[in-house]
Amino acid sequence: MNDPHSQVKEYYELWREMNWMYEDWAKSFGISYYAFLTLEAVWEDREECSQKKICQKCLLSKQTVNMILKEFQEKGFLYCTSSQTDRRVKLIHLT
């Protein structure tokens, strides 16, 4: 049986390898890994997706997510609406 340190080390090696695969896959479509994570977050939370939720889920900075969302909006991939419960919150929707 492996000791806990070895198990944690193996977990992180697999985690990094999986991230590299997703990064390569995203690059094959001409987007960054962070852009891929952002799109995935919007897709998974279609009804109530906000910039704050994306930041929390993907562990990305507000500035990074804002830049990605702005680029996708300019390309026509998504649009924003105001939340019914809090007008300060913009909900993000895929086109």
Helices and strands as residue ranges (DSSP letters): H 4-28, H 33-44, H 51-58, H 62-74, E 78-82, E 90-94
